[in-house]
Each structure stands twice: as C-alpha cells, then as structure tokens.
Amino acid sequence: MIRIGVDIGGSHISAAKVHLESGKVSFSDFHEADVNTFGKKEEIIESWCEVIKSSSGSSRDIQIGIAMPGPFDYPNGISLIKEQGKMASFYQVSVKNLLAKNLEIPENQISFTNDAEAFLIGESYAGAGKGFQNSIGLTLGTGLGSAIKVHEFVKDAKLWTAPFRDGIAEDYLGTAWFKNDARENFNFEINGVKDLFSNEVNPSFRQAIFERFGRALGEFLFPYLIRLKTEGVVLGGKISLASEYFLPTTNEYLKTMGYSIPIKISELGEKSALVGACLSVEEK
C-alpha cells in the first residue's frame, strides 16, 4: 500500500508519496497547485484529484491521508465550512465520497485530519518537535492554527478564538495584525509580512512591528505553557519564516515570566502536514 499525503488549504493543494521509517521521512512525486475554491464543487474536486493523481500515478493500491482546515467532520469526511467563502460549495457535502468517485477507489482508502493536528504530528515524528512529550504547535499565517500534544495524543486546540487583549488571539497573531499595525502606527500599507522587507520600509519601523508581534506571541503563549506544562513550542506558517525578527522578544518575555522553553521553527515546512496526515491514517 502506497502512502499519499495531501495538504488542502483555502487556495492551494500539495501531495506526495510519503515514505516513513523509524522516525525518518522522505518524499517522492511531490506536486502542488493553486486552486480556486470559490467555484463549483465539481471543478474543485477535479483540480484536487489532478494533483493527487500526479503523485499516486496509476496505482489504486493507495492510502490517502488528507490534512484539511476546519470546521470539518473528519471521521466522515463531510465539510462544515460555511461562512469563510472558500470551499463554501462543500457545506454538508461528503468530500470523501466525491474524491473516492473521481479517484475510483473505496472511501476507506481516504482519511482526513485537522491541518493543525497534522502539522504537529508530522513535526513530532520527524521534525522540530521530536523529543517533546508535551508541546504546542502554532501555524502563523493568514490565520492562526494551533494544536497541543500530550504524550502521544495530539488535538486541535482551536486557540484562534481564545480571548486575548481586546479581542481574540487571531486578531494579534495573523497577517491582519501586521497590516493594521503598519497602517495605524507608521501610516503605510502592506499586503503581507513579506512587504515589510521591501526597500521602501524603514528598518526601524520593521523591527518595531516585529517586536510588538513577538511580545504579543509571548503574552499569548505564557498561560498555556504553564497550564499544559509545555516542554517546547513548534512554529510553522509563513510568518514563522521571519522568526529571527520576533522570537528574541518572545523569548525575553517568557524569560522574565520565569518560563523559558525552546521555541523551534518547523523543519519539514509545508510538508509536515503531509507526514501528519499519513501517520493519522495509521492511528485510525
């Protein structure tokens, strides 16, 4: 049986053959594509399956593990995404059934896992999370993904809606915060974090923004680290690629609070979810 790991996002899909052996992982036949998920469900399924087939080849002796954002009925493969716009055409539809029909395989050869869980499972198996019994995984990007690991149990933490400062965590730990901070404090517009590195941005402005973000991350993490007796944190997502600019502030804050722990950046990158999705299949 060939393992196929798949990571489906709001506008992107990636897939590969995943080879697991004794805490090590390798990939082959990696493919990815941008997908318009505002369209008809039949067209979206066709686009997804085209990428999956590119990775699986002609074989139907496959087990597919799919990392998927929520809300989603993961055991039954039914989408509950309704208000986000993207993938709205799948609301209360069996994505598992549509994929199985297109791929011409039984439904029991397809399994779904929450994308934040898949990230932390993958990193814990063969990445930055190896060796931690209790850990927290955060994906920092357009939104905030989160998962917690206690021994061998990994669960979506849903921390994006957690009350924080004057709102919720995602208000302060996603791309929207950077856009708002740049506009309100320095009167310039950015579309994303990478724009902070353009020649037009004063380096002191950039550093100030990242230091505020780092402080927010530390403040947010602290109570969960205490409560969960966390040994380490693993960060993923696009914003984590700029960690050298904000992590020193995060670490300094946690040190002053008396809880200095390792905060590591994903070693598997965007492929961590492929690994986690495949490992979740074996657990199920």
N, C-alpha and C positions, 0 to 999 in steps of 0.2 A: 504494500500500500504506500503510495507516494503522498507525502505531506505537502499541502499547498497552503501557505499563509497569505492572508488577504487583509489589507487595511483600507477601509472605506471611510472617507471623510465627506464633508459637505460639498466639496467641489473636486475631489481627487480620489483616485484609487491606485493602489500598488499591490503587486502579487509576486510571489516567488516560490520555487521549491525550497523547503526548509529542511536542512539535514541536522539532526540533533544527536549528540553523542557525548555522554559523560560531562555535562556542564559546558560543552563547547557547541558552537553553531556555525554553519556555513550556508551559503545561499547559491542557487543557480537559477537561470532563466528568470531573472528579475525584470519585471515590466511595470510601467506606470502610465497614467494618462489623466488629463483633466476631463471632468465630466460636468455637463450642465444638468444639475439635479433639480432645476426649476421646471423641467419639461414633463412629458408624459412618462408614466412608469415603464411602459414597454421599451421606450427608447433608452431610458436609463439602464434598465436590465441588460439590454443588448450591448451597451457600452461597457458595463461592468464585466459581462461574460466574455467579451472580446479580449480583455486584459487577462482574465483568469485562464482562458483557453491558450493564450500565448505562453503562459507559464506551465500549464499542465501538459501541453502538447495533445497528442491524440489519445492518451491514456484516460480511461474512465475508472481505473483502479486507484482512485484518489480519495483522500480525506481532506476536506477543506475547512480550515479554521478562519473565521472572519471576525476581525475587530471592527466594532460598529458603535457610533455615538448613540446616546440615548435621547429621549426615552424610547425604550425598545423592550419587547417581551423576548428576552434572549433564549430561553428554553424552546419556545415555539416558533421563533423566527418571524415574529409579527411586529411591524413598525408602529410605534405610538407617537411618532414625530408629527406634530400638527401645526404649531404656530411659528416655527422657525423659518418657514418659506421653503428652504431647501428640503428636498425629499418629501414635501407635503403630499404628493400624489400617492405615497405609500401608506398613508394613515389607515391603520387597522387592516392592512393587507399583509398576507404571508409572503414576505420576501424570500423565505426559504423555498416555498413552493415554486415561485416564479424562476428562481435561479436553477432549481433542480430540473425543471422542464427544459429550460434553454440549454443547460449543460448535459441533459439526457443522462442524469444519474439519480439514484434514490435520494430522498430527502435526508435519510440518516447518514449520508456522507457529507453533510453540511452542518456546521455548528457555529454559533455566534457567541461572542464575548464582548463585554463592555470595553471600549477602547482604552480607557484609563487603567482598567484592570490588566488588560493585555500588555500595556506599556510596562507596568511594574513587574508583572510576571516574567516578561522577557528579560528585563534588566537584572532581575534577581537570579535568573538562571545563568545568564552568560554575559552580564554587563556590569554596570556601575553598582548594582545592588547586591552583588554576590557577597555572602558573608554576614549580611544583616538579618537577624531574626525578626526584629520589629522595625519597620521602615515606612516612610511616606513617599509616594511618588506624585509629583506635580508636573503637568504639561502646561507650559506658559505660552500662549499664542493669542489668537483672536478671542478665545475664551479660556477658562481655567478648568483643566481636567485634574482629577485627584483620585488617589487610591491609597489604601492602607494595607500593610502586610503584618500579620501577627503570626509568627512561626510559619506554617505552610499555607495559611489562609489569607487570600487576597480579596479585597472587596472595594467596589466603587464607593468613595467617601462622599461624593456629592457636595463637596465643600464650596463649590462656586456660589451657592445661595446662602452660605453661612453669614450671619450678621457680622459686619466689620466696619468700624468707624461710623460714618454717616450713611452707610448703605450695606451692600453685600460684598463678599470677597472679590467677585469678578469685576466689580467697579474699579478696584485698585490694582488688580493683578493680571490685566489683559491689555491688549493693544489699545482699546478705547481710552484707558487711563493715560497712556503716553501722548495720545493725540490731544486730549483735554489739557494735560499739564503744559505741553508746549504752547498751546493756544493761550491759556489763561495767564501763565507766568512769563512767557517770552514773546508772545504775540506773533508766532509763526505756525504755519500749517504743515503737518506731516500726514502721510497716508499709513505709515507703519514705522516700526522701530528702526528698520534699516535706513530710513531717511535721516535719522539723527547723525549718520556718518557721512553725509554729503559735505562738500567743501563750503557750502553756504551756512552751515551751522557752527556757531562759536563753540569750540571745545569745552569751555567753562559752562555753557548752557547745557550741553550734552551730559557732562559729569554731574551737574546739579540734579538733572532729571533722573538719572540712574541712581544717584544716592538716595533720593526720595523714594524711588521704587524699592531699592534694597532695604530701606528702613521699614516700609510697609510689609514687605515679604517677611522680615524678621518678626515684626509685631504679630502678623497673622499666624505664623508657624508656632510661636512660643507656647501658647496654651495647649495645642495639640501634641507637641513634643512632650510636655510634662504629663499630660493625661494618658498618652499611649506608651510612655517610657521608650520613646523612639531612639534607635541607635544610629540612624542615618537617614538622609533625605536624598532622593534622586530627582533631578530636574531634567525635563525634556521640553520639546516645543521650540519654535523659532526664537523666542525671546531668550531662552537659555543659552543661545549661541553668543550672546553678549554678556555672559556671566562675569567676565573679568571686570566689568564696569560697575556691577551692582552687588556681587557676592561679598566683597570686603566689608561693605556697610552692613549687610545681613549678618555676617559672622561676628562683626564687632558688637552689634546689638545683642545677639544671643550670648556673647561672652559676658557682657555687662549684666545680663539677666541670670548668669550662672549656669547656662545650659549650652555649652559649646560642643557641637557634634559635627561629624563630617557631612558636608553637603556636596554631593558629586553630580557631575554632568553626565547625561546619558552617553554610554559607549557605543550602543548599537544604533543610535539615531532613530530615523524613521522606521528602521527595520525591527525595532524592539517589539512593536505591536504584532508583527508577523510571527515572531517567535512565541509570544504570549498566547496568541490565538491558537497556534498549533498545540502548545502544551495544555491549554484548557480543554481541547478535544480529548486528550488522553485522560485527563482527570474526570471527564464526564462519562 
